[in-house]
């Protein structure tokens, strides 16, 4: 009987821990300062242009390495 009681207490404590975790998470999310529309658009543009720049950069690097390898006969 003692095992069943401890098991029940453990389940109850586990459930309380989950509830407390969710409550604390909600409290923390209320403290967050969310960006307004203007800031969100500006941040999104920064991310998009950074991705475009990095993509072009690595494309050029890859193209350069491919050309160098072809010059030395390692390419197709």
mmCIF file of the N, C-alpha and C atoms, coordinates in Angstrom:
data_MODEL
# 
_entry.id   MODEL 
# 
loop_
_atom_site.group_PDB 
_atom_site.id 
_atom_site.type_symbol 
_atom_site.label_atom_id 
_atom_site.label_alt_id 
_atom_site.label_comp_id 
_atom_site.label_asym_id 
_atom_site.label_entity_id 
_atom_site.label_seq_id 
_atom_site.pdbx_PDB_ins_code 
_atom_site.Cartn_x 
_atom_site.Cartn_y 
_atom_site.Cartn_z 
_atom_site.occupancy 
_atom_site.B_iso_or_equiv 
_atom_site.pdbx_formal_charge 
_atom_site.auth_seq_id 
_atom_site.auth_comp_id 
_atom_site.auth_asym_id 
_atom_site.auth_atom_id 
_atom_site.pdbx_PDB_model_num 
ATOM 1   N N  . UNK A 1 1  ? 0.818  -1.196 0.000   1.00 0.00 ? 1  UNK A N  1 
ATOM 2   C CA . UNK A 1 1  ? 0.000  0.000  0.000   1.00 0.00 ? 1  UNK A CA 1 
ATOM 3   C C  . UNK A 1 1  ? 0.864  1.265  0.000   1.00 0.00 ? 1  UNK A C  1 
ATOM 4   N N  . UNK A 1 2  ? 2.020  1.210  0.666   1.00 0.00 ? 2  UNK A N  1 
ATOM 5   C CA . UNK A 1 2  ? 2.904  2.370  0.727   1.00 0.00 ? 2  UNK A CA 1 
ATOM 6   C C  . UNK A 1 2  ? 3.428  2.755  -0.646  1.00 0.00 ? 2  UNK A C  1 
ATOM 7   N N  . UNK A 1 3  ? 3.693  1.727  -1.471  1.00 0.00 ? 3  UNK A N  1 
ATOM 8   C CA . UNK A 1 3  ? 4.186  2.000  -2.825  1.00 0.00 ? 3  UNK A CA 1 
ATOM 9   C C  . UNK A 1 3  ? 3.147  2.755  -3.640  1.00 0.00 ? 3  UNK A C  1 
ATOM 10  N N  . UNK A 1 4  ? 1.900  2.334  -3.533  1.00 0.00 ? 4  UNK A N  1 
ATOM 11  C CA . UNK A 1 4  ? 0.818  2.978  -4.284  1.00 0.00 ? 4  UNK A CA 1 
ATOM 12  C C  . UNK A 1 4  ? 0.647  4.422  -3.825  1.00 0.00 ? 4  UNK A C  1 
ATOM 13  N N  . UNK A 1 5  ? 0.766  4.660  -2.536  1.00 0.00 ? 5  UNK A N  1 
ATOM 14  C CA . UNK A 1 5  ? 0.633  6.023  -2.006  1.00 0.00 ? 5  UNK A CA 1 
ATOM 15  C C  . UNK A 1 5  ? 1.777  6.915  -2.517  1.00 0.00 ? 5  UNK A C  1 
ATOM 16  N N  . UNK A 1 6  ? 3.005  6.353  -2.495  1.00 0.00 ? 6  UNK A N  1 
ATOM 17  C CA . UNK A 1 6  ? 4.144  7.130  -2.997  1.00 0.00 ? 6  UNK A CA 1 
ATOM 18  C C  . UNK A 1 6  ? 4.002  7.399  -4.485  1.00 0.00 ? 6  UNK A C  1 
ATOM 19  N N  . UNK A 1 7  ? 3.513  6.407  -5.224  1.00 0.00 ? 7  UNK A N  1 
ATOM 20  C CA . UNK A 1 7  ? 3.304  6.572  -6.662  1.00 0.00 ? 7  UNK A CA 1 
ATOM 21  C C  . UNK A 1 7  ? 2.286  7.670  -6.926  1.00 0.00 ? 7  UNK A C  1 
ATOM 22  N N  . UNK A 1 8  ? 1.204  7.652  -6.153  1.00 0.00 ? 8  UNK A N  1 
ATOM 23  C CA . UNK A 1 8  ? 0.177  8.691  -6.307  1.00 0.00 ? 8  UNK A CA 1 
ATOM 24  C C  . UNK A 1 8  ? 0.728  10.068 -5.992  1.00 0.00 ? 8  UNK A C  1 
ATOM 25  N N  . UNK A 1 9  ? 1.539  10.156 -4.948  1.00 0.00 ? 9  UNK A N  1 
ATOM 26  C CA . UNK A 1 9  ? 2.141  11.441 -4.580  1.00 0.00 ? 9  UNK A CA 1 
ATOM 27  C C  . UNK A 1 9  ? 3.105  11.904 -5.664  1.00 0.00 ? 9  UNK A C  1 
ATOM 28  N N  . UNK A 1 10 ? 3.855  10.962 -6.227  1.00 0.00 ? 10 UNK A N  1 
ATOM 29  C CA . UNK A 1 10 ? 4.783  11.322 -7.305  1.00 0.00 ? 10 UNK A CA 1 
ATOM 30  C C  . UNK A 1 10 ? 4.070  11.841 -8.529  1.00 0.00 ? 10 UNK A C  1 
ATOM 31  N N  . UNK A 1 11 ? 2.950  11.210 -8.880  1.00 0.00 ? 11 UNK A N  1 
ATOM 32  C CA . UNK A 1 11 ? 2.167  11.665 -10.037 1.00 0.00 ? 11 UNK A CA 1 
ATOM 33  C C  . UNK A 1 11 ? 1.610  13.054 -9.764  1.00 0.00 ? 11 UNK A C  1 
ATOM 34  N N  . UNK A 1 12 ? 1.107  13.263 -8.535  1.00 0.00 ? 12 UNK A N  1 
ATOM 35  C CA . UNK A 1 12 ? 0.553  14.571 -8.175  1.00 0.00 ? 12 UNK A CA 1 
ATOM 36  C C  . UNK A 1 12 ? 1.646  15.644 -8.243  1.00 0.00 ? 12 UNK A C  1 
ATOM 37  N N  . UNK A 1 13 ? 2.826  15.336 -7.704  1.00 0.00 ? 13 UNK A N  1 
ATOM 38  C CA . UNK A 1 13 ? 3.935  16.300 -7.741  1.00 0.00 ? 13 UNK A CA 1 
ATOM 39  C C  . UNK A 1 13 ? 4.362  16.574 -9.182  1.00 0.00 ? 13 UNK A C  1 
ATOM 40  N N  . UNK A 1 14 ? 4.370  15.531 -10.009 1.00 0.00 ? 14 UNK A N  1 
ATOM 41  C CA . UNK A 1 14 ? 4.725  15.720 -11.418 1.00 0.00 ? 14 UNK A CA 1 
ATOM 42  C C  . UNK A 1 14 ? 3.736  16.626 -12.123 1.00 0.00 ? 14 UNK A C  1 
ATOM 43  N N  . UNK A 1 15 ? 2.457  16.425 -11.852 1.00 0.00 ? 15 UNK A N  1 
ATOM 44  C CA . UNK A 1 15 ? 1.425  17.262 -12.460 1.00 0.00 ? 15 UNK A CA 1 
ATOM 45  C C  . UNK A 1 15 ? 1.563  18.702 -11.989 1.00 0.00 ? 15 UNK A C  1 
ATOM 46  N N  . UNK A 1 16 ? 1.798  18.885 -10.684 1.00 0.00 ? 16 UNK A N  1 
ATOM 47  C CA . UNK A 1 16 ? 1.980  20.243 -10.147 1.00 0.00 ? 16 UNK A CA 1 
ATOM 48  C C  . UNK A 1 16 ? 3.198  20.917 -10.761 1.00 0.00 ? 16 UNK A C  1 
ATOM 49  N N  . UNK A 1 17 ? 4.255  20.157 -10.994 1.00 0.00 ? 17 UNK A N  1 
ATOM 50  C CA . UNK A 1 17 ? 5.451  20.722 -11.615 1.00 0.00 ? 17 UNK A CA 1 
ATOM 51  C C  . UNK A 1 17 ? 5.161  21.215 -13.029 1.00 0.00 ? 17 UNK A C  1 
ATOM 52  N N  . UNK A 1 18 ? 4.388  20.437 -13.781 1.00 0.00 ? 18 UNK A N  1 
ATOM 53  C CA . UNK A 1 18 ? 4.039  20.840 -15.147 1.00 0.00 ? 18 UNK A CA 1 
ATOM 54  C C  . UNK A 1 18 ? 3.191  22.105 -15.121 1.00 0.00 ? 18 UNK A C  1 
ATOM 55  N N  . UNK A 1 19 ? 2.219  22.149 -14.213 1.00 0.00 ? 19 UNK A N  1 
ATOM 56  C CA . UNK A 1 19 ? 1.353  23.333 -14.104 1.00 0.00 ? 19 UNK A CA 1 
ATOM 57  C C  . UNK A 1 19 ? 2.181  24.549 -13.719 1.00 0.00 ? 19 UNK A C  1 
ATOM 58  N N  . UNK A 1 20 ? 3.082  24.399 -12.755 1.00 0.00 ? 20 UNK A N  1 
ATOM 59  C CA . UNK A 1 20 ? 3.945  25.523 -12.342 1.00 0.00 ? 20 UNK A CA 1 
ATOM 60  C C  . UNK A 1 20 ? 4.843  25.978 -13.484 1.00 0.00 ? 20 UNK A C  1 
ATOM 61  N N  . UNK A 1 21 ? 5.359  25.035 -14.262 1.00 0.00 ? 21 UNK A N  1 
ATOM 62  C CA . UNK A 1 21 ? 6.214  25.377 -15.399 1.00 0.00 ? 21 UNK A CA 1 
ATOM 63  C C  . UNK A 1 21 ? 5.438  26.229 -16.407 1.00 0.00 ? 21 UNK A C  1 
ATOM 64  N N  . UNK A 1 22 ? 4.214  25.832 -16.695 1.00 0.00 ? 22 UNK A N  1 
ATOM 65  C CA . UNK A 1 22 ? 3.395  26.582 -17.654 1.00 0.00 ? 22 UNK A CA 1 
ATOM 66  C C  . UNK A 1 22 ? 3.061  27.967 -17.108 1.00 0.00 ? 22 UNK A C  1 
ATOM 67  N N  . UNK A 1 23 ? 2.704  28.043 -15.830 1.00 0.00 ? 23 UNK A N  1 
ATOM 68  C CA . UNK A 1 23 ? 2.403  29.350 -15.214 1.00 0.00 ? 23 UNK A CA 1 
ATOM 69  C C  . UNK A 1 23 ? 3.607  30.286 -15.281 1.00 0.00 ? 23 UNK A C  1 
ATOM 70  N N  . UNK A 1 24 ? 4.782  29.769 -14.955 1.00 0.00 ? 24 UNK A N  1 
ATOM 71  C CA . UNK A 1 24 ? 6.004  30.582 -15.001 1.00 0.00 ? 24 UNK A CA 1 
ATOM 72  C C  . UNK A 1 24 ? 6.309  31.017 -16.435 1.00 0.00 ? 24 UNK A C  1 
ATOM 73  N N  . UNK A 1 25 ? 6.083  30.130 -17.386 1.00 0.00 ? 25 UNK A N  1 
ATOM 74  C CA . UNK A 1 25 ? 6.294  30.488 -18.786 1.00 0.00 ? 25 UNK A CA 1 
ATOM 75  C C  . UNK A 1 25 ? 5.393  31.615 -19.226 1.00 0.00 ? 25 UNK A C  1 
ATOM 76  N N  . UNK A 1 26 ? 4.124  31.558 -18.835 1.00 0.00 ? 26 UNK A N  1 
ATOM 77  C CA . UNK A 1 26 ? 3.177  32.627 -19.175 1.00 0.00 ? 26 UNK A CA 1 
ATOM 78  C C  . UNK A 1 26 ? 3.606  33.936 -18.531 1.00 0.00 ? 26 UNK A C  1 
ATOM 79  N N  . UNK A 1 27 ? 4.046  33.892 -17.265 1.00 0.00 ? 27 UNK A N  1 
ATOM 80  C CA . UNK A 1 27 ? 4.529  35.104 -16.588 1.00 0.00 ? 27 UNK A CA 1 
ATOM 81  C C  . UNK A 1 27 ? 5.699  35.724 -17.344 1.00 0.00 ? 27 UNK A C  1 
ATOM 82  N N  . UNK A 1 28 ? 6.637  34.892 -17.771 1.00 0.00 ? 28 UNK A N  1 
ATOM 83  C CA . UNK A 1 28 ? 7.809  35.398 -18.494 1.00 0.00 ? 28 UNK A CA 1 
ATOM 84  C C  . UNK A 1 28 ? 7.411  35.992 -19.838 1.00 0.00 ? 28 UNK A C  1 
ATOM 85  N N  . UNK A 1 29 ? 6.469  35.356 -20.536 1.00 0.00 ? 29 UNK A N  1 
ATOM 86  C CA . UNK A 1 29 ? 6.041  35.887 -21.832 1.00 0.00 ? 29 UNK A CA 1 
ATOM 87  C C  . UNK A 1 29 ? 5.335  37.233 -21.681 1.00 0.00 ? 29 UNK A C  1 
ATOM 88  N N  . UNK A 1 30 ? 4.707  37.471 -20.551 1.00 0.00 ? 30 UNK A N  1 
ATOM 89  C CA . UNK A 1 30 ? 4.065  38.772 -20.317 1.00 0.00 ? 30 UNK A CA 1 
ATOM 90  C C  . UNK A 1 30 ? 5.109  39.871 -20.116 1.00 0.00 ? 30 UNK A C  1 
ATOM 91  N N  . UNK A 1 31 ? 6.323  39.510 -19.701 1.00 0.00 ? 31 UNK A N  1 
ATOM 92  C CA . UNK A 1 31 ? 7.387  40.490 -19.492 1.00 0.00 ? 31 UNK A CA 1 
ATOM 93  C C  . UNK A 1 31 ? 8.087  40.874 -20.797 1.00 0.00 ? 31 UNK A C  1 
ATOM 94  N N  . UNK A 1 32 ? 7.891  40.086 -21.841 1.00 0.00 ? 32 UNK A N  1 
ATOM 95  C CA . UNK A 1 32 ? 8.589  40.312 -23.102 1.00 0.00 ? 32 UNK A CA 1 
ATOM 96  C C  . UNK A 1 32 ? 8.059  41.569 -23.776 1.00 0.00 ? 32 UNK A C  1 
ATOM 97  N N  . UNK A 1 33 ? 8.960  42.368 -24.328 1.00 0.00 ? 33 UNK A N  1 
ATOM 98  C CA . UNK A 1 33 ? 8.555  43.529 -25.111 1.00 0.00 ? 33 UNK A CA 1 
ATOM 99  C C  . UNK A 1 33 ? 8.530  43.094 -26.566 1.00 0.00 ? 33 UNK A C  1 
ATOM 100 N N  . UNK A 1 34 ? 7.352  42.949 -27.119 1.00 0.00 ? 34 UNK A N  1 
ATOM 101 C CA . UNK A 1 34 ? 7.197  42.481 -28.485 1.00 0.00 ? 34 UNK A CA 1 
ATOM 102 C C  . UNK A 1 34 ? 7.401  43.638 -29.453 1.00 0.00 ? 34 UNK A C  1 
ATOM 103 N N  . UNK A 1 35 ? 8.024  43.407 -30.612 1.00 0.00 ? 35 UNK A N  1 
ATOM 104 C CA . UNK A 1 35 ? 8.255  44.496 -31.568 1.00 0.00 ? 35 UNK A CA 1 
ATOM 105 C C  . UNK A 1 35 ? 6.951  44.959 -32.211 1.00 0.00 ? 35 UNK A C  1 
ATOM 106 N N  . UNK A 1 36 ? 6.912  46.262 -32.533 1.00 0.00 ? 36 UNK A N  1 
ATOM 107 C CA . UNK A 1 36 ? 5.743  46.761 -33.252 1.00 0.00 ? 36 UNK A CA 1 
ATOM 108 C C  . UNK A 1 36 ? 5.909  46.451 -34.742 1.00 0.00 ? 36 UNK A C  1 
ATOM 109 N N  . UNK A 1 37 ? 4.923  46.821 -35.541 1.00 0.00 ? 37 UNK A N  1 
ATOM 110 C CA . UNK A 1 37 ? 4.936  46.459 -36.958 1.00 0.00 ? 37 UNK A CA 1 
ATOM 111 C C  . UNK A 1 37 ? 6.159  47.029 -37.690 1.00 0.00 ? 37 UNK A C  1 
ATOM 112 N N  . UNK A 1 38 ? 6.501  48.291 -37.414 1.00 0.00 ? 38 UNK A N  1 
ATOM 113 C CA . UNK A 1 38 ? 7.636  48.930 -38.083 1.00 0.00 ? 38 UNK A CA 1 
ATOM 114 C C  . UNK A 1 38 ? 8.942  48.190 -37.758 1.00 0.00 ? 38 UNK A C  1 
ATOM 115 N N  . UNK A 1 39 ? 9.144  47.858 -36.495 1.00 0.00 ? 39 UNK A N  1 
ATOM 116 C CA . UNK A 1 39 ? 10.355 47.132 -36.092 1.00 0.00 ? 39 UNK A CA 1 
ATOM 117 C C  . UNK A 1 39 ? 10.381 45.731 -36.709 1.00 0.00 ? 39 UNK A C  1 
ATOM 118 N N  . UNK A 1 40 ? 9.236  45.079 -36.729 1.00 0.00 ? 40 UNK A N  1 
ATOM 119 C CA . UNK A 1 40 ? 9.169  43.732 -37.283 1.00 0.00 ? 40 UNK A CA 1 
ATOM 120 C C  . UNK A 1 40 ? 9.533  43.728 -38.766 1.00 0.00 ? 40 UNK A C  1 
ATOM 121 N N  . UNK A 1 41 ? 9.028  44.711 -39.512 1.00 0.00 ? 41 UNK A N  1 
ATOM 122 C CA . UNK A 1 41 ? 9.358  44.812 -40.940 1.00 0.00 ? 41 UNK A CA 1 
ATOM 123 C C  . UNK A 1 41 ? 10.849 45.086 -41.108 1.00 0.00 ? 41 UNK A C  1 
ATOM 124 N N  . UNK A 1 42 ? 11.396 45.969 -40.298 1.00 0.00 ? 42 UNK A N  1 
ATOM 125 C CA . UNK A 1 42 ? 12.824 46.301 -40.400 1.00 0.00 ? 42 UNK A CA 1 
ATOM 126 C C  . UNK A 1 42 ? 13.686 45.075 -40.084 1.00 0.00 ? 42 UNK A C  1 
ATOM 127 N N  . UNK A 1 43 ? 13.361 44.348 -39.021 1.00 0.00 ? 43 UNK A N  1 
ATOM 128 C CA . UNK A 1 43 ? 14.133 43.160 -38.660 1.00 0.00 ? 43 UNK A CA 1 
ATOM 129 C C  . UNK A 1 43 ? 14.008 42.078 -39.729 1.00 0.00 ? 43 UNK A C  1 
ATOM 130 N N  . UNK A 1 44 ? 12.814 41.937 -40.280 1.00 0.00 ? 44 UNK A N  1 
ATOM 131 C CA . UNK A 1 44 ? 12.608 40.934 -41.335 1.00 0.00 ? 44 UNK A CA 1 
ATOM 132 C C  . UNK A 1 44 ? 13.434 41.274 -42.568 1.00 0.00 ? 44 UNK A C  1 
ATOM 133 N N  . UNK A 1 45 ? 13.480 42.547 -42.931 1.00 0.00 ? 45 UNK A N  1 
ATOM 134 C CA . UNK A 1 45 ? 14.295 42.967 -44.079 1.00 0.00 ? 45 UNK A CA 1 
ATOM 135 C C  . UNK A 1 45 ? 15.772 42.680 -43.841 1.00 0.00 ? 45 UNK A C  1 
ATOM 136 N N  . UNK A 1 46 ? 16.230 42.935 -42.634 1.00 0.00 ? 46 UNK A N  1 
ATOM 137 C CA . UNK A 1 46 ? 17.634 42.654 -42.318 1.00 0.00 ? 46 UNK A CA 1 
ATOM 138 C C  . UNK A 1 46 ? 17.932 41.171 -42.494 1.00 0.00 ? 46 UNK A C  1 
ATOM 139 N N  . UNK A 1 47 ? 17.043 40.320 -41.994 1.00 0.00 ? 47 UNK A N  1 
ATOM 140 C CA . UNK A 1 47 ? 17.252 38.877 -42.107 1.00 0.00 ? 47 UNK A CA 1 
ATOM 141 C C  . UNK A 1 47 ? 17.235 38.443 -43.567 1.00 0.00 ? 47 UNK A C  1 
ATOM 142 N N  . UNK A 1 48 ? 16.255 38.910 -44.328 1.00 0.00 ? 48 UNK A N  1 
ATOM 143 C CA . UNK A 1 48 ? 16.138 38.520 -45.739 1.00 0.00 ? 48 UNK A CA 1 
ATOM 144 C C  . UNK A 1 48 ? 17.373 38.951 -46.524 1.00 0.00 ? 48 UNK A C  1 
ATOM 145 N N  . UNK A 1 49 ? 17.812 40.196 -46.355 1.00 0.00 ? 49 UNK A N  1 
ATOM 146 C CA . UNK A 1 49 ? 18.969 40.685 -47.108 1.00 0.00 ? 49 UNK A CA 1 
ATOM 147 C C  . UNK A 1 49 ? 20.263 40.001 -46.665 1.00 0.00 ? 49 UNK A C  1 
ATOM 148 N N  . UNK A 1 50 ? 20.358 39.664 -45.401 1.00 0.00 ? 50 UNK A N  1 
ATOM 149 C CA . UNK A 1 50 ? 21.531 38.926 -44.936 1.00 0.00 ? 50 UNK A CA 1 
ATOM 150 C C  . UNK A 1 50 ? 21.592 37.547 -45.577 1.00 0.00 ? 50 UNK A C  1 
ATOM 151 N N  . UNK A 1 51 ? 20.453 36.864 -45.638 1.00 0.00 ? 51 UNK A N  1 
ATOM 152 C CA . UNK A 1 51 ? 20.405 35.540 -46.267 1.00 0.00 ? 51 UNK A CA 1 
ATOM 153 C C  . UNK A 1 51 ? 20.751 35.643 -47.747 1.00 0.00 ? 51 UNK A C  1 
ATOM 154 N N  . UNK A 1 52 ? 20.222 36.662 -48.436 1.00 0.00 ? 52 UNK A N  1 
ATOM 155 C CA . UNK A 1 52 ? 20.528 36.849 -49.854 1.00 0.00 ? 52 UNK A CA 1 
ATOM 156 C C  . UNK A 1 52 ? 22.027 37.095 -50.041 1.00 0.00 ? 52 UNK A C  1 
ATOM 157 N N  . UNK A 1 53 ? 22.600 37.969 -49.219 1.00 0.00 ? 53 UNK A N  1 
ATOM 158 C CA . UNK A 1 53 ? 24.025 38.274 -49.327 1.00 0.00 ? 53 UNK A CA 1 
ATOM 159 C C  . UNK A 1 53 ? 24.884 37.029 -49.092 1.00 0.00 ? 53 UNK A C  1 
ATOM 160 N N  . UNK A 1 54 ? 24.576 36.281 -48.050 1.00 0.00 ? 54 UNK A N  1 
ATOM 161 C CA . UNK A 1 54 ? 25.364 35.088 -47.742 1.00 0.00 ? 54 UNK A CA 1 
ATOM 162 C C  . UNK A 1 54 ? 25.221 34.047 -48.845 1.00 0.00 ? 54 UNK A C  1 
ATOM 163 N N  . UNK A 1 55 ? 24.015 33.918 -49.410 1.00 0.00 ? 55 UNK A N  1 
ATOM 164 C CA . UNK A 1 55 ? 23.797 32.982 -50.507 1.00 0.00 ? 55 UNK A CA 1 
ATOM 165 C C  . UNK A 1 55 ? 24.650 33.355 -51.717 1.00 0.00 ? 55 UNK A C  1 
ATOM 166 N N  . UNK A 1 56 ? 24.631 34.627 -52.086 1.00 0.00 ? 56 UNK A N  1 
ATOM 167 C CA . UNK A 1 56 ? 25.429 35.084 -53.224 1.00 0.00 ? 56 UNK A CA 1 
ATOM 168 C C  . UNK A 1 56 ? 26.922 34.909 -52.929 1.00 0.00 ? 56 UNK A C  1 
ATOM 169 N N  . UNK A 1 57 ? 27.329 35.242 -51.717 1.00 0.00 ? 57 UNK A N  1 
ATOM 170 C CA . UNK A 1 57 ? 28.729 35.105 -51.327 1.00 0.00 ? 57 UNK A CA 1 
ATOM 171 C C  . UNK A 1 57 ? 29.216 33.667 -51.504 1.00 0.00 ? 57 UNK A C  1 
ATOM 172 N N  . UNK A 1 58 ? 28.466 32.712 -50.962 1.00 0.00 ? 58 UNK A N  1 
ATOM 173 C CA . UNK A 1 58 ? 28.894 31.323 -51.070 1.00 0.00 ? 58 UNK A CA 1 
ATOM 174 C C  . UNK A 1 58 ? 28.778 30.793 -52.492 1.00 0.00 ? 58 UNK A C  1 
ATOM 175 N N  . UNK A 1 59 ? 27.831 31.303 -53.274 1.00 0.00 ? 59 UNK A N  1 
ATOM 176 C CA . UNK A 1 59 ? 27.737 30.917 -54.679 1.00 0.00 ? 59 UNK A CA 1 
ATOM 177 C C  . UNK A 1 59 ? 29.003 31.339 -55.423 1.00 0.00 ? 59 UNK A C  1 
ATOM 178 N N  . UNK A 1 60 ? 29.439 32.582 -55.181 1.00 0.00 ? 60 UNK A N  1 
ATOM 179 C CA . UNK A 1 60 ? 30.646 33.093 -55.845 1.00 0.00 ? 60 UNK A CA 1 
ATOM 180 C C  . UNK A 1 60 ? 31.875 32.304 -55.389 1.00 0.00 ? 60 UNK A C  1 
ATOM 181 N N  . UNK A 1 61 ? 31.982 32.030 -54.103 1.00 0.00 ? 61 UNK A N  1 
ATOM 182 C CA . UNK A 1 61 ? 33.114 31.242 -53.590 1.00 0.00 ? 61 UNK A CA 1 
ATOM 183 C C  . UNK A 1 61 ? 33.110 29.852 -54.228 1.00 0.00 ? 61 UNK A C  1 
ATOM 184 N N  . UNK A 1 62 ? 31.947 29.201 -54.280 1.00 0.00 ? 62 UNK A N  1 
ATOM 185 C CA . UNK A 1 62 ? 31.838 27.867 -54.872 1.00 0.00 ? 62 UNK A CA 1 
ATOM 186 C C  . UNK A 1 62 ? 32.200 27.893 -56.351 1.00 0.00 ? 62 UNK A C  1 
ATOM 187 N N  . UNK A 1 63 ? 31.731 28.913 -57.048 1.00 0.00 ? 63 UNK A N  1 
ATOM 188 C CA . UNK A 1 63 ? 32.054 29.050 -58.467 1.00 0.00 ? 63 UNK A CA 1 
ATOM 189 C C  . UNK A 1 63 ? 33.553 29.236 -58.662 1.00 0.00 ? 63 UNK A C  1 
ATOM 190 N N  . UNK A 1 64 ? 34.170 30.057 -57.813 1.00 0.00 ? 64 UNK A N  1 
ATOM 191 C CA . UNK A 1 64 ? 35.611 30.278 -57.902 1.00 0.00 ? 64 UNK A CA 1 
ATOM 192 C C  . UNK A 1 64 ? 36.397 29.008 -57.642 1.00 0.00 ? 64 UNK A C  1 
ATOM 193 N N  . UNK A 1 65 ? 36.021 28.266 -56.628 1.00 0.00 ? 65 UNK A N  1 
ATOM 194 C CA . UNK A 1 65 ? 36.719 27.010 -56.333 1.00 0.00 ? 65 UNK A CA 1 
ATOM 195 C C  . UNK A 1 65 ? 36.541 26.025 -57.478 1.00 0.00 ? 65 UNK A C  1 
ATOM 196 N N  . UNK A 1 66 ? 35.333 25.964 -58.059 1.00 0.00 ? 66 UNK A N  1 
ATOM 197 C CA . UNK A 1 66 ? 35.090 25.067 -59.193 1.00 0.00 ? 66 UNK A CA 1 
ATOM 198 C C  . UNK A 1 66 ? 35.970 25.430 -60.383 1.00 0.00 ? 66 UNK A C  1 
ATOM 199 N N  . UNK A 1 67 ? 36.103 26.722 -60.656 1.00 0.00 ? 67 UNK A N  1 
ATOM 200 C CA . UNK A 1 67 ? 36.936 27.152 -61.774 1.00 0.00 ? 67 UNK A CA 1 
ATOM 201 C C  . UNK A 1 67 ? 38.410 26.827 -61.524 1.00 0.00 ? 67 UNK A C  1 
ATOM 202 N N  . UNK A 1 68 ? 38.862 27.020 -60.304 1.00 0.00 ? 68 UNK A N  1 
ATOM 203 C CA . UNK A 1 68 ? 40.252 26.708 -59.968 1.00 0.00 ? 68 UNK A CA 1 
ATOM 204 C C  . UNK A 1 68 ? 40.511 25.214 -60.126 1.00 0.00 ? 68 UNK A C  1 
ATOM 205 N N  . UNK A 1 69 ? 39.568 24.380 -59.663 1.00 0.00 ? 69 UNK A N  1 
ATOM 206 C CA . UNK A 1 69 ? 39.731 22.935 -59.786 1.00 0.00 ? 69 UNK A CA 1 
ATOM 207 C C  . UNK A 1 69 ? 39.727 22.502 -61.252 1.00 0.00 ? 69 UNK A C  1 
ATOM 208 N N  . UNK A 1 70 ? 38.908 23.152 -62.079 1.00 0.00 ? 70 UNK A N  1 
ATOM 209 C CA . UNK A 1 70 ? 38.889 22.823 -63.500 1.00 0.00 ? 70 UNK A CA 1 
ATOM 210 C C  . UNK A 1 70 ? 40.199 23.201 -64.170 1.00 0.00 ? 70 UNK A C  1 
ATOM 211 N N  . UNK A 1 71 ? 40.799 24.317 -63.751 1.00 0.00 ? 71 UNK A N  1 
ATOM 212 C CA . UNK A 1 71 ? 42.077 24.744 -64.300 1.00 0.00 ? 71 UNK A CA 1 
ATOM 213 C C  . UNK A 1 71 ? 43.162 23.698 -64.045 1.00 0.00 ? 71 UNK A C  1 
ATOM 214 N N  . UNK A 1 72 ? 43.122 23.054 -62.912 1.00 0.00 ? 72 UNK A N  1 
ATOM 215 C CA . UNK A 1 72 ? 44.132 22.053 -62.572 1.00 0.00 ? 72 UNK A CA 1 
ATOM 216 C C  . UNK A 1 72 ? 43.708 20.643 -62.951 1.00 0.00 ? 72 UNK A C  1 
ATOM 217 N N  . UNK A 1 73 ? 42.608 20.521 -63.659 1.00 0.00 ? 73 UNK A N  1 
ATOM 218 C CA . UNK A 1 73 ? 42.190 19.227 -64.186 1.00 0.00 ? 73 UNK A CA 1 
ATOM 219 C C  . UNK A 1 73 ? 41.448 18.332 -63.212 1.00 0.00 ? 73 UNK A C  1 
ATOM 220 N N  . UNK A 1 74 ? 40.945 18.859 -62.125 1.00 0.00 ? 74 UNK A N  1 
ATOM 221 C CA . UNK A 1 74 ? 40.203 18.052 -61.166 1.00 0.00 ? 74 UNK A CA 1 
ATOM 222 C C  . UNK A 1 74 ? 38.701 18.110 -61.415 1.00 0.00 ? 74 UNK A C  1 
ATOM 223 N N  . UNK A 1 75 ? 38.240 19.024 -62.251 1.00 0.00 ? 75 UNK A N  1 
ATOM 224 C CA . UNK A 1 75 ? 36.812 19.153 -62.529 1.00 0.00 ? 75 UNK A CA 1 
ATOM 225 C C  . UNK A 1 75 ? 36.362 18.246 -63.644 1.00 0.00 ? 75 UNK A C  1 
ATOM 226 N N  . UNK A 1 76 ? 35.169 18.476 -64.118 1.00 0.00 ? 76 UNK A N  1 
ATOM 227 C CA . UNK A 1 76 ? 34.578 17.654 -65.179 1.00 0.00 ? 76 UNK A CA 1 
ATOM 228 C C  . UNK A 1 76 ? 35.226 17.893 -66.521 1.00 0.00 ? 76 UNK A C  1 
# 
